[in-house]
Amino acid sequence: MNTKLVATALLGAALLAGCTKPNITPTPTPGTQTEFGRLQTLKPGTQDTINTKLKVNIVFVGYRQTLPGQVATARQVSTDDFNQILPATYDAVNRIPSAYGRTEKTGTSFDFDYNYVFANQSFEDDFFKFVQTEGVSQKAPLTSREKFFNCQGAPTCTVPAGNITRAIDANNNIVVDALRTENWLADNVSRVGVKPGEYTIYFVNWYDRPDFKFHSYARLDAKDTDTGAPFGTYSSRRLIAWGGSARQNAPAQRVWFYDLSANPDPWTDAIDVTNPDVDGDGTPDYRMPPIWEYGTRKANIGYGRKVSPDLALVARYTAINLLFTPSPIYRAALTPPDMPEKINLDVHVEQGDGAADPTKLLKPALLQDRVKVLQPFTAFTQTVKQTALDGNLADVYKCFFPVEAEDICSPDYADFSGEQLFQFGVKELRAEYKTTPAGTYQLPIYAFNDNANSQGGLLGVAYDDGETGTQSFVYSFLTPDLIGDADVPGYGFTDTTVHETGHHLSLSHPHDGYDSEQNISYGPSGDFHFVNTGDESATIMAYNDLSREFGQFNLDSQYRYLTAAYLNNTNAVLELVRHAQKAGSVSSAAQSADSKFGQAKAKYDALDYLGAAQLAHDGYRSVLNAAKAAGVPVTAYKWYENLNGLDGLSVTPGAKMRFSPTFKAQTGVVVFPEETAYQRKLRLSK
């Protein structure tokens, strides 16, 4: 064998192998190839969803954790209860549009990441010392509702009711400033290992400490904007929870605390631990008694109850579903796919002869200033027109509040009481749009200032179109009884109109909503009566009249809705461009917008929802402008031009949504009333 030749051949093969490039699979370019080029975020013609992983911190202050292998006592906390009850996900829907037969997603969904923390002794000592500080709390006599609890309904009693475990001690009772408490907890989140700005629920229990004082929380300075009615001082407005405040010139805080060691909550009728049914609808109402009634052997609603699963219910059905990640009642996109650049608050003051001076009951400039935060990239204006509440207008107004069967004006329509007023408004709105510049959205607001007590106390309602669940009119109502007088002031128009305009621009109440995993709609009644504590948060969308503005939870939700609306309307516009075969003219704008939406998603995941909405708005506008410049017709949806059942247009009544006259839980998406008789009685109580 020629070993030299073999060696030479092997060396050559080795050198050749060394020069051969390895077989490496190329990394695929991210995104999807489209007629507009490769897009990573935008999906022309697709209804997309922005999914994000959302951390929710649950901090226990004063509670003790059940140790492994031990039996959980009535007032201990087991995180297993939370793991079993809390949702893994949430997928928001537009509630009223979805009630018309087809579930309509907002394009926002969440995967929750729960972090449980038990505060250490140092944190607890400092917190309970803080709430006793002068200026934060003050000694307080028992309110009428606290006396009710002690006596369980008797007007007075020298001996507390026999079925309660402990009566509230008038000599050891304080009222604590709810806002200052929230701010302290927000300022000290890092002490419990929580990053400032993250969504955080504090569950508080002072009861098992030697320095315990009977206490409630309050917003004593809360007053009606127009009349000065001191709602914050009313006994019905004492609190066990608070949070969601938007601090001026400070980073966002996302804290809500819930204190079962506080005096029993009047807003959920926890003052009554004797009667199962407190709203009179024949169904037992599930509510949370004060902490000292858990594990009692007395005959009250605390018997056989444990605090841990109840706190988990509050976390899911109040804090998460209604405050942190709620579903809106209306679309945030007002005129898809061509969303408006301007919104005019078109205010119609309908003045009854001899009714109170409307200039003292409505502050239009303040109304505009408060609602503009919900559409921060849209220019707002306002017009105010005053007309007499008489003639045909008075007739259709009276139809809205029928007293007897013969007062029903539209028996052939699904909305037998409101149809005439609705049609009156449609005619006025169509006339208004004839002289309205393109790109301006007229938001019609009717403020009825009646000179008679013609109805039972309804303050307002945000109407839809009766067919697609699109928002239509805002109605506000005042009567002499509602306004009150100098001695006992009541309501003005401003706060109610801000509230109802908040509905029109998308927002729900914080006391009713939708659970997407269980596919149920629910409100403060029956098994979910306790969710009325959602009103104990910083938002004018609540019914307890303690806030004048939209809170942090409102702003977060609205900016998420807007980010998704800009994304999906951009996708819709690009599909129109594709159909028009104009992709080449818009591809540059599409590429730029795609980049902006990618940046928006990063801000969204980092909880910078306003920053995300700003980038999404900019991307949407660039694509919309490019499409219009290319001659692509992009038409704004105009609900008032797409109606069946109007006189002179059709003989077919409009569609009927799934509506419930009560707040009892129901499968699917349903529309609840603006308020029930029980809620109205509670709201009007002092």
C-alpha positions as CSV (number, residue, x, y, z in Angstrom):
1,M,0.0,0.0,0.0
2,N,1.2,3.5,-0.9
3,T,0.9,5.0,2.6
4,K,2.1,8.4,1.4
5,L,-0.6,8.6,-1.2
6,V,-3.3,7.6,1.3
7,A,-2.1,10.2,3.8
8,T,-2.1,12.9,1.1
9,A,-5.7,12.0,0.2
10,L,-6.9,12.0,3.8
11,L,-5.3,15.4,4.3
12,G,-6.9,16.8,1.2
13,A,-10.3,15.5,2.4
14,A,-9.8,17.1,5.7
15,L,-8.9,20.4,4.2
16,L,-11.9,20.3,1.9
17,A,-14.2,19.5,4.8
18,G,-12.8,22.5,6.7
19,C,-13.6,24.7,3.8
20,T,-17.2,23.5,3.5
21,K,-19.8,25.8,5.1
22,P,-21.9,24.2,7.8
23,N,-25.6,23.5,6.9
24,I,-27.3,26.2,9.1
25,T,-31.0,26.8,8.8
26,P,-31.6,30.5,8.2
27,T,-33.6,32.4,10.8
28,P,-37.0,33.3,9.3
29,T,-37.8,37.0,9.0
30,P,-40.5,37.9,11.6
31,G,-43.9,39.0,10.5
32,T,-46.2,38.2,7.6
33,Q,-45.7,39.1,4.0
34,T,-48.6,41.2,2.7
35,E,-49.3,43.5,-0.3
36,F,-48.0,46.3,2.0
37,G,-44.7,44.5,2.6
38,R,-43.8,42.5,5.6
39,L,-45.8,43.4,8.7
40,Q,-45.1,42.3,12.2
41,T,-48.0,43.7,14.1
42,L,-50.7,44.8,11.7
43,K,-53.0,42.2,10.1
44,P,-55.1,43.8,7.3
45,G,-58.7,42.7,7.4
46,T,-58.3,41.0,10.8
47,Q,-60.0,41.7,14.1
48,D,-57.0,41.3,16.4
49,T,-56.6,41.0,20.1
50,I,-53.9,42.6,22.3
51,N,-53.0,39.9,24.8
52,T,-50.9,40.8,27.8
53,K,-49.6,39.1,30.9
54,L,-50.8,41.1,33.8
55,K,-49.4,40.8,37.3
56,V,-51.9,41.2,40.2
57,N,-50.5,41.5,43.7
58,I,-52.6,40.4,46.6
59,V,-51.3,41.7,49.9
60,F,-52.6,40.6,53.3
61,V,-52.2,43.0,56.1
62,G,-53.1,41.7,59.6
63,Y,-54.2,38.3,58.2
64,R,-52.4,35.1,59.1
65,Q,-51.7,32.3,56.6
66,T,-52.9,28.7,57.2
67,L,-49.8,26.7,57.8
68,P,-49.2,23.5,55.8
69,G,-51.1,20.5,57.3
70,Q,-53.2,22.7,59.5
71,V,-57.0,23.2,59.4
72,A,-57.9,26.7,58.2
73,T,-59.8,28.7,60.9
74,A,-62.5,31.1,60.0
75,R,-60.3,34.2,59.9
76,Q,-57.1,32.7,58.4
77,V,-56.2,32.9,54.8
78,S,-55.3,30.0,52.5
79,T,-53.9,30.9,49.1
80,D,-55.4,27.6,47.9
81,D,-58.8,29.3,48.1
82,F,-57.5,32.1,45.8
83,N,-56.0,29.6,43.4
84,Q,-59.3,27.8,43.0
85,I,-61.4,31.0,42.7
86,L,-59.4,33.6,40.8
87,P,-59.6,33.7,37.0
88,A,-56.6,32.7,34.8
89,T,-57.7,35.0,32.0
90,Y,-60.0,37.8,31.0
91,D,-61.3,38.7,27.5
92,A,-63.1,42.0,27.4
93,V,-66.3,42.5,25.4
94,N,-68.3,45.5,24.3
95,R,-71.3,44.8,26.5
96,I,-74.3,46.5,25.0
97,P,-73.3,45.7,21.3
98,S,-72.8,42.1,22.5
99,A,-76.3,42.0,23.9
100,Y,-77.8,42.2,20.4
101,G,-76.9,38.6,19.5
102,R,-73.2,38.5,18.6
103,T,-70.4,38.8,21.1
104,E,-68.2,41.7,20.2
105,K,-64.7,41.7,21.6
106,T,-62.8,44.8,22.5
107,G,-59.5,43.4,21.3
108,T,-58.0,43.4,24.9
109,S,-57.3,40.2,26.8
110,F,-55.2,39.2,29.8
111,D,-53.3,36.3,31.3
112,F,-53.1,36.9,35.0
113,D,-50.0,36.3,37.2
114,Y,-50.8,36.3,40.9
115,N,-48.4,37.3,43.6
116,Y,-49.4,36.7,47.2
117,V,-47.7,38.6,49.9
118,F,-48.3,38.6,53.7
119,A,-47.1,41.9,55.1
120,N,-44.5,41.6,57.9
121,Q,-45.0,42.9,61.5
122,S,-43.1,46.2,60.8
123,F,-45.4,47.1,57.9
124,E,-48.5,46.2,59.9
125,D,-47.3,48.3,62.9
126,D,-46.6,51.3,60.8
127,F,-49.8,51.1,58.8
128,F,-52.1,50.8,61.9
129,K,-50.1,53.6,63.6
130,F,-50.7,55.7,60.5
131,V,-54.5,55.3,60.4
132,Q,-54.6,56.5,64.0
133,T,-52.6,59.6,63.2
134,E,-54.3,63.0,63.9
135,G,-55.4,64.4,60.6
136,V,-55.8,60.9,59.1
137,S,-58.6,59.8,61.5
138,Q,-60.8,61.4,64.1
139,K,-63.1,60.2,66.8
140,A,-66.6,59.7,65.5
141,P,-70.0,59.1,67.0
142,L,-72.0,56.1,65.7
143,T,-73.8,56.7,62.5
144,S,-77.5,55.7,62.1
145,R,-76.3,52.6,60.2
146,E,-73.8,51.6,62.8
147,K,-76.6,51.9,65.4
148,F,-78.7,49.7,63.1
149,F,-76.0,47.0,63.2
150,N,-75.9,47.1,66.9
151,C,-79.6,46.8,67.3
152,Q,-80.2,44.7,64.1
153,G,-82.9,47.0,62.8
154,A,-84.6,48.2,66.0
155,P,-84.7,52.1,66.1
156,T,-82.8,52.1,69.4
157,C,-81.6,49.5,71.9
158,T,-80.1,49.6,75.3
159,V,-78.7,46.1,74.9
160,P,-77.2,45.0,71.5
161,A,-79.0,42.4,69.4
162,G,-78.4,38.9,70.7
163,N,-77.4,37.5,67.4
164,I,-74.3,39.6,66.8
165,T,-70.9,38.6,68.2
166,R,-69.8,42.1,69.1
167,A,-71.4,45.6,69.0
168,I,-69.6,48.7,67.7
169,D,-68.2,50.6,70.7
170,A,-69.2,54.3,70.5
171,N,-66.3,55.1,72.9
172,N,-63.7,53.4,70.7
173,N,-64.8,54.4,67.2
174,I,-63.0,56.5,64.6
175,V,-63.5,57.5,61.0
176,V,-60.4,57.3,58.7
177,D,-59.6,59.3,55.5
178,A,-59.9,56.8,52.7
179,L,-57.8,58.7,50.2
180,R,-54.9,59.3,52.6
181,T,-55.1,55.6,53.4
182,E,-54.9,54.6,49.8
183,N,-52.0,56.9,49.2
184,W,-50.0,55.6,52.1
185,L,-50.5,52.0,50.9
186,A,-49.5,53.1,47.4
187,D,-46.4,54.9,48.6
188,N,-45.3,51.8,50.6
189,V,-45.8,49.0,48.1
190,S,-42.1,48.5,47.8
191,R,-42.0,47.5,51.4
192,V,-44.0,44.4,50.6
193,G,-42.0,43.6,47.5
194,V,-44.3,45.1,45.0
195,K,-43.2,47.4,42.2
196,P,-44.9,50.8,42.3
197,G,-47.6,51.1,39.6
198,E,-48.6,47.4,39.6
199,Y,-52.2,46.3,40.2
200,T,-52.4,45.6,43.9
201,I,-55.2,44.6,46.2
202,Y,-54.7,45.1,49.9
203,F,-56.8,43.0,52.2
204,V,-56.7,44.6,55.7
205,N,-57.6,43.1,59.1
206,W,-57.0,45.2,62.2
207,Y,-59.3,43.2,64.4
208,D,-56.9,40.7,65.9
209,R,-54.5,43.4,67.2
210,P,-54.4,44.8,70.7
211,D,-54.6,48.4,69.3
212,F,-57.8,47.7,67.4
213,K,-60.3,50.5,67.1
214,F,-63.7,50.3,65.5
215,H,-63.5,52.3,62.4
216,S,-64.9,53.2,59.0
217,Y,-63.4,55.0,56.1
218,A,-64.8,58.1,54.4
219,R,-64.4,60.9,51.9
220,L,-65.8,63.6,54.1
221,D,-65.0,66.4,51.7
222,A,-67.0,64.9,48.7
223,K,-69.7,67.4,47.5
224,D,-71.9,67.8,44.5
225,T,-70.2,70.1,42.0
226,D,-73.3,72.3,41.5
227,T,-75.3,72.2,44.7
228,G,-72.6,71.5,47.3
229,A,-74.6,68.6,48.7
230,P,-72.2,67.0,51.3
231,F,-72.5,63.4,50.1
232,G,-69.2,62.4,51.9
233,T,-70.8,63.1,55.3
234,Y,-73.8,60.8,54.8
235,S,-73.8,57.6,56.9
236,S,-74.7,55.6,53.8
237,R,-71.4,56.7,52.2
238,R,-69.1,55.2,54.9
239,L,-66.7,52.8,53.4
240,I,-64.8,49.6,53.9
241,A,-62.8,49.9,50.6
242,W,-61.2,52.5,48.4
243,G,-58.7,52.9,45.6
244,G,-58.0,53.8,42.0
245,S,-57.3,57.5,42.6
246,A,-55.3,59.3,39.9
247,R,-52.8,61.5,41.7
248,Q,-51.9,64.8,40.0
249,N,-48.4,65.2,38.7
250,A,-47.3,61.8,40.0
251,P,-46.8,58.3,38.6
252,A,-49.8,56.1,38.2
253,Q,-50.8,54.1,41.3
254,R,-53.0,51.1,41.0
255,V,-54.1,50.2,44.5
256,W,-57.4,49.2,46.0
257,F,-57.8,48.2,49.7
258,Y,-60.6,46.2,51.3
259,D,-61.0,46.1,55.1
260,L,-63.4,43.6,56.6
261,S,-62.3,44.7,60.1
262,A,-64.0,48.0,59.4
263,N,-67.5,48.7,60.6
264,P,-70.0,46.8,58.5
265,D,-70.5,48.2,55.0
266,P,-73.7,50.1,54.5
267,W,-73.4,50.1,50.7
268,T,-73.8,46.3,50.6
269,D,-76.2,46.2,53.6
270,A,-73.7,44.3,55.6
271,I,-75.1,46.2,58.6
272,D,-78.0,43.7,58.4
273,V,-76.6,40.3,59.3
274,T,-80.0,38.9,60.2
275,N,-82.1,39.0,57.0
276,P,-80.9,36.9,54.1
277,D,-82.7,39.0,51.5
278,V,-82.0,42.8,51.8
279,D,-83.2,44.1,48.5
280,G,-86.6,42.4,48.6
281,D,-86.5,40.4,45.4
282,G,-87.0,37.1,47.2
283,T,-83.5,35.8,46.7
284,P,-80.8,35.7,49.5
285,D,-78.2,38.4,49.0
286,Y,-74.6,37.3,49.5
287,R,-72.6,39.9,51.3
288,M,-69.6,40.0,53.6
289,P,-70.2,40.6,57.4
290,P,-67.6,42.3,59.5
291,I,-64.6,40.2,60.3
292,W,-65.7,39.4,63.9
293,E,-68.8,37.6,62.7
294,Y,-66.8,35.0,60.7
295,G,-66.9,31.7,62.5
296,T,-69.7,32.9,64.9
297,R,-72.1,30.4,66.4
298,K,-74.8,33.2,66.5
299,A,-77.7,33.1,64.1
300,N,-76.5,35.5,61.4
301,I,-75.0,35.5,58.0
302,G,-71.5,34.9,59.4
303,Y,-72.4,31.4,60.7
304,G,-70.4,28.7,58.9
305,R,-68.5,31.3,56.8
306,K,-64.7,31.6,56.3
307,V,-63.0,34.8,55.3
308,S,-60.5,33.3,52.9
309,P,-62.9,32.2,50.1
310,D,-64.9,35.4,50.6
311,L,-61.8,37.5,50.0
312,A,-61.1,35.5,46.9
313,L,-64.6,36.2,45.6
314,V,-64.1,40.0,46.2
315,A,-60.7,39.8,44.4
316,R,-62.3,38.1,41.3
317,Y,-65.7,39.6,40.9
318,T,-65.1,43.1,42.2
319,A,-61.4,44.1,41.9
320,I,-60.4,42.2,38.8
321,N,-63.6,42.0,36.7
322,L,-65.0,45.4,37.6
323,L,-62.1,47.6,38.5
324,F,-58.8,46.3,37.0
325,T,-59.8,44.8,33.7
326,P,-63.5,45.5,33.1
327,S,-65.5,45.2,29.9
328,P,-66.9,48.5,28.5
329,I,-70.6,49.0,27.8
330,Y,-70.0,50.7,24.5
331,R,-67.3,50.7,21.8
332,A,-64.4,53.2,22.3
333,A,-64.4,53.6,18.5
334,L,-67.2,56.1,18.0
335,T,-67.4,56.0,14.2
336,P,-65.4,53.1,12.8
337,P,-63.4,52.8,10.7
338,D,-63.0,56.6,10.3
339,M,-62.7,57.8,13.9
340,P,-63.4,61.5,14.6
341,E,-60.8,64.1,15.1
342,K,-63.2,66.4,16.9
343,I,-66.0,65.8,19.4
344,N,-68.6,68.5,20.1
345,L,-70.6,68.2,23.3
346,D,-74.0,69.2,21.9
347,V,-75.8,70.2,25.0
348,H,-79.6,70.8,24.9
349,V,-81.0,72.3,28.1
350,E,-84.7,71.7,28.1
351,Q,-86.0,74.2,30.6
352,G,-89.3,73.8,32.3
353,D,-91.3,77.0,33.0
354,G,-90.4,78.1,36.5
355,A,-87.7,75.4,37.0
356,A,-84.5,76.2,38.8
357,D,-81.9,78.4,37.1
358,P,-79.9,76.1,34.8
359,T,-76.8,78.2,34.9
360,K,-76.4,77.2,38.5
361,L,-76.9,73.5,37.8
362,L,-74.6,72.9,34.8
363,K,-71.0,73.9,34.2
364,P,-70.4,73.2,30.5
365,A,-66.7,74.1,30.6
366,L,-66.1,71.8,33.5
367,L,-68.0,69.0,31.8
368,Q,-65.8,69.3,28.8
369,D,-62.6,69.4,30.9
370,R,-63.6,66.3,32.8
371,V,-64.6,64.1,29.9
372,K,-61.9,65.0,27.4
373,V,-59.4,62.7,29.2
374,L,-61.4,59.7,27.8
375,Q,-60.5,60.7,24.2
376,P,-57.1,62.4,24.8
377,F,-56.1,62.7,21.1
378,T,-59.4,64.3,20.0
379,A,-60.2,68.0,20.1
380,F,-63.3,68.9,22.2
381,T,-65.7,71.7,21.8
382,Q,-69.1,72.4,23.3
383,T,-72.4,74.1,22.3
384,V,-75.2,74.9,24.7
385,K,-78.7,75.5,23.5
386,Q,-81.6,76.3,25.9
387,T,-85.2,75.7,24.7
388,A,-88.5,75.5,26.6
389,L,-89.7,72.2,27.8
390,D,-93.1,72.5,26.3
391,G,-95.2,71.5,23.3
392,N,-94.2,68.4,21.4
393,L,-90.9,68.1,23.4
394,A,-92.9,68.1,26.7
395,D,-95.1,65.4,25.3
396,V,-92.3,63.0,24.3
397,Y,-90.5,63.8,27.6
398,K,-93.6,62.7,29.5
399,C,-93.7,59.5,27.4
400,F,-90.4,58.6,28.9
401,F,-91.9,58.3,32.4
402,P,-95.3,56.6,32.0
403,V,-97.4,56.3,35.1
404,E,-100.3,54.3,33.9
405,A,-100.9,52.0,30.9
406,E,-102.6,54.8,28.9
407,D,-99.4,56.9,29.2
408,I,-97.5,54.4,27.0
409,C,-96.8,56.3,23.8
410,S,-95.2,53.6,21.6
411,P,-96.8,50.2,22.4
412,D,-95.7,48.8,19.0
413,Y,-92.0,49.3,19.9
414,A,-89.6,47.4,22.1
415,D,-88.8,50.6,23.9
416,F,-92.4,51.6,24.6
417,S,-91.5,54.5,26.9
418,G,-88.4,55.9,25.2
419,E,-89.1,55.6,21.5
420,Q,-90.8,59.0,21.0
421,L,-88.0,60.8,22.8
422,F,-85.4,58.8,20.8
423,Q,-87.0,59.7,17.5
424,F,-87.3,63.3,18.4
425,G,-83.5,63.3,19.1
426,V,-82.7,61.5,15.8
427,K,-84.5,64.2,13.8
428,E,-82.6,67.0,15.6
429,L,-79.3,65.1,15.2
430,R,-79.8,64.6,11.5
431,A,-80.5,68.3,11.1
432,E,-77.4,69.1,13.1
433,Y,-75.1,67.0,11.0
434,K,-76.2,68.8,7.8
435,T,-74.0,71.8,8.9
436,T,-71.3,69.8,10.8
437,P,-67.8,69.7,9.3
438,A,-66.5,66.3,8.3
439,G,-64.5,64.6,11.0
440,T,-66.5,66.1,13.9
441,Y,-68.6,63.9,16.1
442,Q,-71.7,65.3,17.6
443,L,-72.3,63.9,21.1
444,P,-75.9,64.8,21.8
445,I,-76.7,65.6,25.5
446,Y,-80.2,66.4,26.6
447,A,-80.6,68.0,30.1
448,F,-84.2,68.1,31.2
449,N,-84.9,70.6,33.9
450,D,-88.4,69.9,35.0
451,N,-90.5,72.3,37.1
452,A,-92.5,69.4,38.5
453,N,-91.7,66.1,40.3
454,S,-92.7,64.2,37.3
455,Q,-90.6,61.0,37.9
456,G,-89.3,59.0,40.8
457,G,-85.6,60.0,40.9
458,L,-83.8,58.9,37.7
459,L,-80.8,61.2,37.2
460,G,-79.7,60.0,33.8
461,V,-79.1,57.3,31.2
462,A,-76.8,56.8,28.2
463,Y,-79.0,55.4,25.4
464,D,-78.0,53.2,22.5
465,D,-79.5,53.0,19.0
466,G,-81.8,50.1,19.7
467,E,-80.4,47.9,16.9
468,T,-76.6,47.5,17.0
469,G,-75.9,48.6,20.6
470,T,-74.1,51.8,19.3
471,Q,-74.2,54.7,21.7
472,S,-76.7,57.4,20.8
473,F,-78.0,60.0,23.3
474,V,-77.1,61.2,26.8
475,Y,-80.1,62.1,28.9
476,S,-79.9,63.9,32.3
477,F,-82.9,64.7,34.4
478,L,-83.6,67.0,37.3
479,T,-86.8,67.7,39.2
480,P,-87.3,70.0,42.3
481,D,-87.0,67.1,44.7
482,L,-83.7,66.0,43.1
483,I,-82.3,69.5,43.2
484,G,-83.3,70.0,46.8
485,D,-83.0,73.4,48.5
486,A,-80.5,75.5,50.5
487,D,-81.1,73.5,53.6
488,V,-81.1,70.1,52.0
489,P,-79.2,70.4,48.7
490,G,-79.4,67.6,46.2
491,Y,-78.1,67.1,42.6
492,G,-77.1,69.3,39.8
493,F,-76.6,68.4,36.1
494,T,-72.8,68.5,35.9
495,D,-71.8,65.4,37.7
496,T,-74.6,63.3,36.3
497,T,-73.8,64.5,32.7
498,V,-70.1,63.6,33.2
499,H,-71.1,60.2,34.4
500,E,-73.5,59.5,31.5
501,T,-71.0,60.9,29.0
502,G,-68.5,58.5,30.5
503,H,-70.9,55.7,29.5
504,H,-71.3,57.1,26.0
505,L,-67.5,57.1,25.6
506,S,-67.4,53.4,26.7
507,L,-67.1,53.1,30.5
508,S,-69.2,50.7,32.7
509,H,-70.3,51.1,36.3
510,P,-67.9,49.6,38.8
511,H,-70.7,47.6,40.4
512,D,-71.8,45.4,37.4
513,G,-70.1,43.7,34.6
514,Y,-69.1,40.5,32.9
515,D,-66.9,37.4,33.7
516,S,-65.5,36.1,30.4
517,E,-64.3,32.7,31.7
518,Q,-67.7,31.9,33.2
519,N,-69.7,33.8,30.5
520,I,-71.9,35.5,33.0
521,S,-73.2,39.0,33.5
522,Y,-73.8,40.0,37.1
523,G,-74.5,43.0,39.4
524,P,-75.2,43.7,43.0
525,S,-77.9,41.2,43.7
526,G,-78.3,37.6,44.9
527,D,-75.0,35.7,44.9
528,F,-73.1,38.8,43.8
529,H,-74.7,41.4,46.1
530,F,-71.3,42.1,47.6
531,V,-69.9,43.6,44.3
532,N,-71.6,46.9,45.2
533,T,-68.2,47.6,46.9
534,G,-66.9,48.3,43.4
535,D,-68.5,51.7,43.9
536,E,-66.0,52.2,46.8
537,S,-63.4,53.4,44.4
538,A,-62.3,56.7,42.8
539,T,-64.6,57.1,39.9
540,I,-67.5,59.3,38.9
541,M,-69.0,56.1,37.3
542,A,-69.9,54.9,40.9
543,Y,-73.3,55.7,42.5
544,N,-72.1,56.8,45.9
545,D,-71.3,60.4,44.7
546,L,-67.9,60.5,46.2
547,S,-65.8,61.2,43.1
548,R,-66.1,64.0,40.5
549,E,-63.7,62.7,38.0
550,F,-62.5,59.5,36.2
551,G,-60.0,57.5,38.3
552,Q,-56.8,55.6,37.3
553,F,-58.7,52.4,36.7
554,N,-61.0,54.2,34.3
555,L,-58.1,55.8,32.4
556,D,-56.2,52.5,32.2
557,S,-59.2,50.7,30.8
558,Q,-60.1,53.5,28.3
559,Y,-56.6,53.8,26.9
560,R,-56.4,50.0,26.5
561,Y,-59.7,50.1,24.6
562,L,-58.4,52.9,22.4
563,T,-55.1,51.2,21.7
564,A,-57.1,48.1,20.4
565,A,-59.5,50.3,18.6
566,Y,-56.8,52.1,16.7
567,L,-55.1,48.7,15.9
568,N,-58.2,47.1,14.5
569,N,-59.4,50.2,12.6
570,T,-56.0,50.4,11.0
571,N,-56.4,46.8,9.9
572,A,-59.9,47.6,8.6
573,V,-58.6,50.6,6.6
574,L,-55.7,48.6,5.1
575,E,-58.3,46.0,3.9
576,L,-60.3,48.8,2.2
577,V,-57.0,49.9,0.6
578,R,-56.3,46.4,-0.6
579,H,-59.8,46.0,-2.1
580,A,-59.3,49.4,-3.9
581,Q,-55.9,48.0,-5.2
582,K,-54.1,51.0,-3.8
583,A,-51.6,49.1,-1.6
584,G,-48.6,50.5,-3.3
585,S,-49.7,54.1,-2.4
586,V,-50.1,53.2,1.3
587,S,-47.3,50.7,1.9
588,S,-44.9,53.3,3.3
589,A,-47.5,54.5,5.8
590,A,-48.4,50.9,6.7
591,Q,-44.7,50.0,7.4
592,S,-44.3,53.1,9.6
593,A,-47.6,52.3,11.4
594,D,-46.5,48.7,11.9
595,S,-43.4,49.9,13.7
596,K,-45.5,52.3,15.9
597,F,-47.9,49.5,16.9
598,G,-44.9,47.3,17.8
599,Q,-43.7,50.1,20.1
600,A,-47.2,50.6,21.4
601,K,-47.4,46.9,22.4
602,A,-44.2,47.3,24.4
603,K,-45.6,50.3,26.3
604,Y,-48.9,48.5,26.8
605,D,-47.1,45.5,28.4
606,A,-45.2,47.9,30.7
607,L,-48.5,49.5,31.9
608,D,-47.9,52.7,30.0
609,Y,-51.4,52.7,28.5
610,L,-51.6,56.3,27.6
611,G,-48.2,56.1,25.8
612,A,-49.5,52.9,24.0
613,A,-52.6,54.7,22.9
614,Q,-50.7,57.7,21.6
615,L,-48.4,55.6,19.4
616,A,-51.4,53.6,18.2
617,H,-53.3,56.8,17.4
618,D,-50.3,58.1,15.4
619,G,-50.1,54.9,13.5
620,Y,-53.8,54.8,12.7
621,R,-53.8,58.4,11.6
622,S,-50.9,57.9,9.2
623,V,-52.6,55.0,7.5
624,L,-56.0,56.7,7.4
625,N,-54.5,59.9,5.9
626,A,-52.5,57.9,3.3
627,A,-55.6,55.9,2.3
628,K,-57.7,59.0,1.8
629,A,-54.9,60.7,-0.1
630,A,-54.8,57.6,-2.4
631,G,-58.5,58.1,-3.1
632,V,-59.7,55.2,-1.0
633,P,-63.2,55.8,0.4
634,V,-63.2,55.3,4.1
635,T,-66.6,56.0,5.5
636,A,-67.4,56.6,9.2
637,Y,-70.3,54.6,10.6
638,K,-73.3,56.8,11.3
639,W,-75.8,55.0,13.5
640,Y,-78.5,57.7,12.9
641,E,-78.5,56.9,9.2
642,N,-78.8,53.2,9.7
643,L,-82.1,52.7,11.6
644,N,-85.1,50.4,11.1
645,G,-88.4,51.1,12.6
646,L,-88.3,54.9,12.5
647,D,-91.5,56.7,11.4
648,G,-91.4,57.3,7.7
649,L,-88.5,55.0,7.1
650,S,-89.7,51.5,7.9
651,V,-92.6,49.6,9.3
652,T,-90.5,47.1,11.2
653,P,-89.7,47.8,14.8
654,G,-86.0,47.7,15.7
655,A,-84.1,44.7,17.2
656,K,-84.5,43.9,20.9
657,M,-81.4,43.5,23.0
658,R,-81.0,41.0,25.8
659,F,-82.1,43.2,28.7
660,S,-82.5,42.3,32.4
661,P,-84.7,44.4,34.7
662,T,-82.6,43.2,37.7
663,F,-79.0,42.6,38.5
664,K,-79.3,38.9,39.0
665,A,-76.5,36.9,37.4
666,Q,-77.3,35.5,33.9
667,T,-75.5,33.5,31.3
668,G,-74.1,35.5,28.4
669,V,-73.9,39.2,27.9
670,V,-77.0,41.2,28.9
671,V,-77.8,44.8,29.5
672,F,-78.6,45.9,33.0
673,P,-80.8,48.8,34.1
674,E,-79.2,52.2,34.8
675,E,-80.3,51.5,38.4
676,T,-82.9,49.4,40.2
677,A,-85.4,50.7,42.7
678,Y,-83.2,49.2,45.5
679,Q,-80.1,51.1,44.2
680,R,-82.1,54.3,43.8
681,K,-83.3,54.1,47.4
682,L,-79.7,53.5,48.6
683,R,-78.4,56.4,46.5
684,L,-81.0,58.8,47.8
685,S,-80.5,57.8,51.4
686,K,-78.4,59.8,53.8
